[in-house]
Amino acid sequence: MLYYSFYVLFALPHFVCMARAMTIDLKSAVSCASKFAVGPSQKPPRFILGSSSRSRYLLLEATGADFEVMTPNINEEAIGSRAGDPQALVRLIATAKADALLERLSLENGNDNRILLTGDQVVTYDGVIREKPVDLKQCRQFIQSYSRNPCCTVGAICLHSLATGKRVLGVHEAFVHFKEIPDKVIDQLIEQDGPLLLQCAGGLMIEHDLIQPFVHEVHGGIDSIMGLCTNLLVDLLDELHNLEKQEDVRMR
């Protein structure tokens, strides 16, 4: 039986996030980094990151975790209701991503002790769910609106142990309040990194150096805003560990 735990211990330098214009201090962005302890073998858990998100990749990399990437090919728009509960929506999509990747992983041979990590995120604004902008016009409208009212990110993480089949799922919310973002800054942001903004839920890229001066307050962690709440990851790893211990005791 594979046992593991995830401890907070780090002091890390800056990293470049997605493009030359995007820098952020990892101490501000990542709530924790990894020191793993695993049973008698002392081998840390290995992850499969089931995501094409560059920010999730960089955040998980910042923890020091050993992982590889697989991209789930699913039609997210066909899953769940955009008029309903955002937490329910991201749970459904994160689970669907895991299920889709498990179908591909089941074709592989041999024992596999990796942990599949999938996730999903939406932004809510005035009670409305926002996903990735459909175009730069909508992206501009999204960003302009954040000067008027705070927005909330709702992110799910799903962990599935390939060794035991155990699965845990959790959701975390974070809130960001902005100062007035000048139109000229939004113009520059879209001109410089429009394609990247289109890959972000709600067009929200809090880590961009053009946006950082206008962030007034964050509740819930910059890493959560960016798409991977590392505190939730810690809690879910512990939960998965406890499930596997209980199963091991039951089988004895």
C-alpha positions in Angstrom: 0.0 0.0 0.0 1.3 3.4 -1.0 1.3 6.0 1.8 2.3 9.6 1.5 1.9 12.9 3.1 2.5 16.5 1.9 4.3 19.0 4.2 4.8 22.7 4.0 8.5 23.7 3.7 9.9 26.2 1.2 11.5 29.4 0.3 11.7 29.9 -3.4 12.8 32.6 -5.8 10.9 34.3 -8.6 9.7 32.5 -11.7 8.6 33.6 -15.1 4.9 32.9 -15.7 3.9 32.1 -19.2 5.6 34.9 -21.0 8.3 37.5 -20.5 5.8 40.1 -19.3 4.5 37.9 -16.5 6.4 37.5 -13.3 5.3 36.8 -9.7 6.9 35.9 -6.5 6.3 32.2 -5.7 6.1 33.0 -2.0 3.0 35.0 -2.9 1.7 32.6 -5.5 2.2 29.2 -3.9 0.8 28.5 -0.5 3.1 25.5 0.1 5.9 23.5 -1.5 6.6 19.8 -1.1 8.5 17.7 1.3 7.1 14.1 0.8 7.4 11.1 3.1 6.2 7.8 1.8 6.2 4.6 3.8 9.3 2.5 4.0 10.4 3.2 0.4 10.7 6.9 1.0 9.6 7.6 -2.6 7.4 10.7 -3.1 4.1 10.4 -5.0 4.3 11.0 -8.7 1.5 12.9 -10.4 -0.1 12.9 -13.7 -1.3 16.5 -14.3 -4.4 16.1 -16.4 -4.5 19.7 -17.6 -3.3 21.9 -20.5 -3.3 24.9 -18.1 0.1 26.6 -18.1 -0.5 28.2 -14.7 -1.4 24.9 -13.1 1.8 23.4 -14.6 3.9 26.2 -13.1 2.3 26.1 -9.7 2.6 22.3 -9.4 6.2 22.6 -10.7 6.9 25.2 -8.0 6.0 22.7 -5.3 8.8 20.4 -6.4 6.5 17.6 -7.3 7.4 14.9 -9.8 4.8 14.9 -12.6 4.1 14.5 -16.2 1.3 16.0 -18.2 -1.6 14.4 -20.1 -4.4 16.5 -21.7 -8.0 15.3 -21.4 -9.9 15.7 -24.6 -13.5 16.4 -23.5 -16.3 18.7 -24.5 -16.6 20.8 -21.3 -19.5 22.8 -22.7 -21.6 19.7 -22.7 -21.1 19.1 -19.0 -23.2 20.7 -16.3 -25.3 23.9 -16.1 -23.9 27.4 -16.4 -27.0 28.7 -14.7 -26.6 26.5 -11.7 -24.1 26.1 -8.8 -20.5 26.9 -9.9 -19.1 24.5 -7.3 -21.2 21.6 -8.8 -20.1 22.6 -12.3 -16.3 22.5 -11.6 -16.7 19.2 -9.7 -18.4 17.7 -12.7 -15.8 18.9 -15.2 -12.8 17.9 -13.0 -14.3 14.4 -12.5 -15.0 14.1 -16.3 -11.4 15.0 -17.1 -10.2 12.3 -14.7 -12.6 9.7 -16.1 -11.5 10.5 -19.7 -7.8 10.1 -18.8 -8.4 6.9 -16.9 -9.8 5.3 -20.0 -6.5 6.0 -21.7 -4.4 5.0 -18.7 -6.2 1.7 -18.4 -4.5 0.6 -21.6 -1.1 0.8 -20.0 0.5 -2.2 -18.5 2.2 -2.8 -15.1 1.7 -1.4 -11.7 1.1 2.3 -11.6 1.6 4.2 -8.3 1.0 7.7 -9.8 -1.8 10.0 -8.7 -3.9 11.6 -11.4 -4.6 15.3 -10.7 -7.3 17.0 -12.7 -9.0 20.3 -12.0 -11.4 23.0 -13.4 -12.0 26.6 -12.6 -14.7 29.2 -13.3 -15.0 32.9 -12.3 -18.2 34.2 -10.8 -19.1 37.9 -11.1 -22.4 39.3 -9.8 -23.7 35.8 -9.5 -22.9 34.9 -13.1 -20.5 32.1 -14.1 -17.7 33.1 -16.4 -15.5 30.6 -18.3 -12.9 31.4 -20.9 -13.8 34.5 -23.0 -15.1 33.6 -26.5 -13.2 36.5 -28.0 -11.1 39.5 -27.2 -14.1 41.8 -27.1 -15.7 39.7 -24.3 -12.3 39.5 -22.6 -12.1 43.3 -22.5 -15.6 43.5 -21.1 -14.7 41.0 -18.4 -11.6 42.8 -17.3 -13.3 46.2 -17.4 -16.0 44.9 -15.1 -13.5 43.9 -12.4 -12.9 47.5 -11.6 -16.5 47.9 -10.5 -17.0 44.8 -8.3 -14.9 41.9 -6.9 -14.9 38.6 -8.6 -14.6 35.0 -7.2 -12.7 32.1 -8.6 -14.2 28.6 -8.0 -11.7 25.8 -8.5 -12.0 22.0 -8.1 -9.2 19.5 -7.7 -9.7 15.8 -8.2 -7.1 13.2 -7.1 -7.3 9.6 -8.2 -4.9 7.0 -7.1 -4.0 4.7 -10.0 -2.7 2.1 -7.5 -5.8 1.8 -5.4 -8.6 3.4 -7.4 -9.4 5.7 -4.5 -10.6 9.2 -5.4 -11.0 12.5 -3.5 -12.5 15.7 -4.7 -12.5 19.2 -3.3 -13.4 22.8 -4.2 -11.8 26.1 -3.1 -13.0 29.7 -3.6 -10.9 32.8 -3.7 -11.8 36.5 -4.1 -10.0 39.4 -5.7 -10.8 43.1 -5.4 -9.3 45.4 -8.0 -8.6 49.1 -8.1 -9.7 51.0 -11.2 -7.9 49.4 -14.2 -7.3 52.1 -16.8 -8.5 51.4 -20.4 -5.0 52.0 -21.7 -3.6 49.2 -19.4 -6.3 46.9 -20.7 -5.5 47.8 -24.3 -1.8 47.1 -23.6 -2.6 43.8 -21.9 -4.8 42.5 -24.7 -2.3 43.7 -27.4 0.6 42.0 -25.6 -1.0 38.7 -24.4 -4.5 38.4 -25.8 -4.2 34.8 -26.8 -3.1 33.9 -23.2 -6.1 35.8 -21.7 -8.4 33.8 -23.9 -7.2 30.6 -22.1 -8.1 32.0 -18.6 -11.5 31.7 -17.0 -13.1 35.1 -16.9 -10.0 36.5 -18.7 -8.5 36.8 -15.3 -4.7 36.8 -15.1 -3.9 38.2 -11.7 -0.2 37.2 -12.1 0.4 39.5 -15.1 2.7 42.4 -14.3 0.4 44.9 -16.0 -2.5 43.8 -13.7 -0.6 43.3 -10.4 -0.4 47.1 -9.6 -4.2 47.2 -9.7 -4.9 44.3 -7.3 -6.3 45.8 -4.2 -6.9 42.7 -2.1 -7.0 38.9 -2.4 -8.7 36.4 -0.1 -8.0 32.8 -0.5 -4.6 32.8 -2.1 -3.0 33.9 -5.4 -2.4 30.2 -6.3 -6.1 29.5 -6.0 -6.9 32.5 -8.2 -4.4 31.1 -10.7 -6.1 27.7 -10.8 -4.4 25.4 -8.3 -5.0 25.9 -4.6 -2.0 24.2 -3.1 -3.5 24.2 0.4 -6.5 22.2 -1.0 -4.0 19.9 -2.7 -2.4 19.2 0.7 -5.7 18.5 2.3 -6.8 16.1 -0.5 -3.5 14.2 -0.4 -4.1 13.7 3.3 -7.7 12.6 2.7 -6.5 10.1 0.0 -3.9 8.8 2.4 -6.4 8.2 5.1 -8.8 6.5 2.7 -6.0 4.1 1.7 -5.0 3.4 5.3 -8.6 2.6 6.1 -8.9 0.2 3.2 -5.6 -1.4 4.1 -6.8 -2.0 7.7 -10.1 -3.4 6.4 -8.4 -5.8 4.1 -6.2 -7.3 6.8 
